[in-house]
């Protein structure tokens, strides 16, 4: 796990070495263990490995600045968080089996052991125990098709001198970030957006349409658009590889979510196969030469990971597993400590707890926004920040978490409506009514409202769609008006924030969540939070053999007998307390946000002073008036938080980020690093 940056002046202009160093240094939190640079004169083929201030001394590399003024038109920068092969042999940028390929790589390849053995059988030899070297050998053997053989998470850039091409690739689900920008003949890529600004490639400016969408609706950019909050900076699409030449770029998709199929085999066979794949994923995700811990929220997903990791560690030996959880005083759905303690008692792990608070949120708001790089829609992201901070304080370098399970296994109750549409279409009214009753029994509610709305939308079809469109338009106008957006922003930018969901079945809804909405956001939040504290976050539910099996063989067992995640519940029922396996509520990673926002509203008013960066988007006079209205703040906490998040982001990433430096600049308020 690392931070990568690269720049290619395709017109032959030399790379600014000071800017290359600044950009790479801005990623230090992603890799505090080592620093490295590669300079390439792409026309002559000359390559030089260089050092920075924190490069491993044993490598005895020449300093980057000793090559000032020379004609290197391509440069790679790298910051290392050592996970596999902690020796200098894992240093990057790394060359391939010949001197013709070079790579900077961020991520983990969990099947690197098996791939290494396969490649050794084909005659390849290795200098290190790193997975980076395996990628290079795989590319030498299979070319760009090598990514299809990788099992894990990655974002990498590979220079091929023979083809005069730069290949960039991102893992199947976008677990690891990769941002790109093109200005004239210059192409740049980076793990984080701030490095693009620090490298002088692009002056960072907000995308007004994306900001407006966020404020009015709370939605982040759609995953497949590649958009970010910054104009001219895009996220490379997951499951895609792009080959950049001097004149053009060609992008291709190398993997797709399989088409859903009716479940194959008896339910017990499917459960057993799913269980075997999940356990194999856990074991592969434990490959590391550094301490590993787990997040534990008290929900089914993280609890299953804790149980499986604890069992595997008992088999393998070594120190006792440590878990890390956010808890809160008092009663409320956000406080999952009773469930966490049941899991801790059942598995015997060593627990650690943190109690995030509104005071801590204010103290760390600037740092949170600086690392997240984009506004965030809820305070739950801060709770995760606190968990990762606690893990680092206790010496952990790798953390396993349950992201992706809800999108894979239909974990949210909102998927009930999509499931009902499927049942109604495929099996008729009577079966749909029965399914609605089963779901109502699980959530201890009434089926009548859900049943009426969903059956009406499907049966009335052409009539219901225009009504839904009018409702959405009303919602957008009301949201835009309430959001305190400046009059000249308007609502055109937010009108298409969400496509028509009225015709989606469960498979379409899950595919949409996986590729477009919830999962891309959650993975981005987790990457930024973990890497802020130099921690690698791993997500075993997104091991692609497991994902492919569920989509191809177990679609009918996602929601079954009224239960979401029925397949995983059945697989875990002998491994965890029944109260955890058969929980009826779905909390998510919640915080007492409705209490926090009134606590901090008056403290953040300086973010909305006249002349504040956020006034480009918001009517700051209107916002200040709302912030001192206690009744309004309590009633509209979600919107108020979005104001706060946007204002802090504007302050940190727009006002305080310049093309030549990335650092916080005090503006009359305390700044906490």
Beta strands, then each sheet from edge to edge (+ up, - down):
strand 1: 2-9
strand 2: 34-41
strand 3: 46-51
strand 4: 62-63
strand 5: 74-80
strand 6: 94-95
strand 7: 101-109
strand 8: 152-160
strand 9: 165-170
strand 10: 179-183
strand 11: 186-190
strand 12: 234-235
strand 13: 240-244
strand 14: 249-253
strand 15: 292-295
strand 16: 322-326
strand 17: 350-354
strand 18: 398-400
strand 19: 536-538
strand 20: 657-658
strand 21: 661-662
sheet 1: 4+ 3+ 2- 5+ 1- 11+ 10- 12+
sheet 2: 6+ 7- 8+ 9- 13+ 14-
sheet 3: 17+ 16+ 15+ 18+ 19+
sheet 4: 20+ 21-
end
